[in-house]
């Protein structure tokens, strides 16, 4: 029998950790978001037609491109605040 190094007790202790539960919630949320996004695009494609749907997709893409710098600044600020908080402790 091959021992992969992970037993039932290790799996139970992994499931009880908060970061694992958060990761599972995040994963399921991503799946639900992608499914809803798929249906949104199908419905909007039928309602708007090819020309206006193309404009909608272009606007959404532009907004996503413009959000990237804002998200980067937010992540950098969160990292620096976490490092600062750790130094105070």
ROFIDREN-505756 format. One record per residue (C-alpha): residue number from 1; chain; x, y, z; residue in three letters. Coordinates in nm, 2 decimals, m for minus. Layout:
! ROFIDREN-505756
   num   chaine       px       py       pz   residu
   NUM        A        X        Y        Z      ALA
...
! end
This chain:
! ROFIDREN-505756
   num   chaine       px       py       pz   residu
     1        A     0.00     0.00     0.00      UNK
     2        A     0.13     0.34    m0.09      UNK
     3        A     0.14     0.60     0.19      UNK
     4        A     0.09     0.95     0.06      UNK
     5        A     0.15     1.11     0.40      UNK
     6        A    m0.20     1.24     0.45      UNK
     7        A    m0.43     1.06     0.68      UNK
     8        A    m0.78     1.12     0.80      UNK
     9        A    m0.66     1.31     1.11      UNK
    10        A    m0.45     1.55     0.90      UNK
    11        A    m0.75     1.62     0.67      UNK
    12        A    m0.97     1.69     0.96      UNK
    13        A    m0.72     1.93     1.11      UNK
    14        A    m0.68     2.10     0.77      UNK
    15        A    m1.05     2.15     0.74      UNK
    16        A    m1.07     2.31     1.08      UNK
    17        A    m0.82     2.58     0.99      UNK
    18        A    m0.98     2.92     0.90      UNK
    19        A    m0.77     2.98     0.60      UNK
    20        A    m0.89     2.65     0.44      UNK
    21        A    m1.25     2.74     0.50      UNK
    22        A    m1.19     3.09     0.36      UNK
    23        A    m1.03     2.94     0.05      UNK
    24        A    m1.32     2.70     0.00      UNK
    25        A    m1.57     2.99     0.03      UNK
    26        A    m1.36     3.20    m0.21      UNK
    27        A    m1.34     2.91    m0.46      UNK
    28        A    m1.72     2.84    m0.45      UNK
    29        A    m1.78     3.22    m0.48      UNK
    30        A    m1.56     3.23    m0.79      UNK
    31        A    m1.75     2.94    m0.95      UNK
    32        A    m2.09     3.10    m0.88      UNK
    33        A    m1.97     3.44    m1.01      UNK
    34        A    m1.85     3.28    m1.34      UNK
    35        A    m2.18     3.10    m1.39      UNK
    36        A    m2.38     3.42    m1.33      UNK
    37        A    m2.14     3.61    m1.56      UNK
    38        A    m2.20     3.35    m1.83      UNK
    39        A    m2.58     3.38    m1.81      UNK
    40        A    m2.55     3.76    m1.80      UNK
    41        A    m2.35     3.77    m2.12      UNK
    42        A    m2.59     3.52    m2.30      UNK
    43        A    m2.89     3.73    m2.20      UNK
    44        A    m2.74     4.06    m2.28      UNK
    45        A    m2.61     3.93    m2.62      UNK
    46        A    m2.97     3.82    m2.70      UNK
    47        A    m3.12     4.15    m2.59      UNK
    48        A    m2.87     4.40    m2.74      UNK
    49        A    m2.77     4.23    m3.06      UNK
    50        A    m2.41     4.21    m3.20      UNK
    51        A    m2.33     4.58    m3.24      UNK
    52        A    m2.44     4.70    m2.90      UNK
    53        A    m2.32     4.39    m2.72      UNK
    54        A    m1.97     4.46    m2.87      UNK
    55        A    m1.99     4.81    m2.73      UNK
    56        A    m2.09     4.67    m2.39      UNK
    57        A    m1.80     4.42    m2.38      UNK
    58        A    m1.56     4.70    m2.48      UNK
    59        A    m1.68     4.92    m2.20      UNK
    60        A    m1.66     4.64    m1.94      UNK
    61        A    m1.31     4.56    m2.06      UNK
    62        A    m1.20     4.92    m2.03      UNK
    63        A    m1.34     4.94    m1.68      UNK
    64        A    m1.15     4.63    m1.58      UNK
    65        A    m0.83     4.77    m1.73      UNK
    66        A    m0.87     5.09    m1.53      UNK
    67        A    m0.94     4.90    m1.21      UNK
    68        A    m0.60     4.73    m1.21      UNK
    69        A    m0.39     5.02    m1.08      UNK
    70        A    m0.65     5.08    m0.80      UNK
    71        A    m0.64     4.72    m0.70      UNK
    72        A    m0.26     4.72    m0.70      UNK
    73        A    m0.25     5.02    m0.47      UNK
    74        A    m0.50     4.86    m0.24      UNK
    75        A    m0.30     4.54    m0.21      UNK
    76        A     0.02     4.72    m0.15      UNK
    77        A    m0.15     4.93     0.13      UNK
    78        A    m0.28     4.61     0.29      UNK
    79        A     0.06     4.45     0.28      UNK
    80        A     0.24     4.75     0.43      UNK
    81        A    m0.03     4.79     0.70      UNK
    82        A     0.00     4.42     0.79      UNK
    83        A     0.38     4.45     0.81      UNK
    84        A     0.35     4.76     1.03      UNK
    85        A     0.10     4.59     1.26      UNK
    86        A     0.33     4.29     1.29      UNK
    87        A     0.62     4.51     1.39      UNK
    88        A     0.41     4.67     1.66      UNK
    89        A     0.33     4.34     1.81      UNK
! end
